[in-house]
Amino acid sequence: MTVNADIELDVTGLECPMPLLKAKLALNGMDTDQVLKVVATDPGSERDFHLFVEQSDHQILDFQKDESAYSYWIRKG
């Protein structure tokens, strides 16, 4: 699945809660239906981002993880 992102946010090297906080700040500055791509290295981000979208109007369009990073494509609700 290829999702085009309007904004990309690199939070690699940051630990909880910073990846989620920086993503929230980025989403606050975006328009509804725009897509934010977040690349993180913190394993806790997987839990944090999925819980965050469950409690908000945002949606994870795609999620990928490999040996070096976690990538999220989040549509602003």
ABEGO torsion letter per residue (X at the ends): XBBBBABBBBABGBBOAAAAAAAAAAAAABBBGBBBBBBBABAAAAAAAAAAAAABABBBABBBBBAABBBBBBBBX
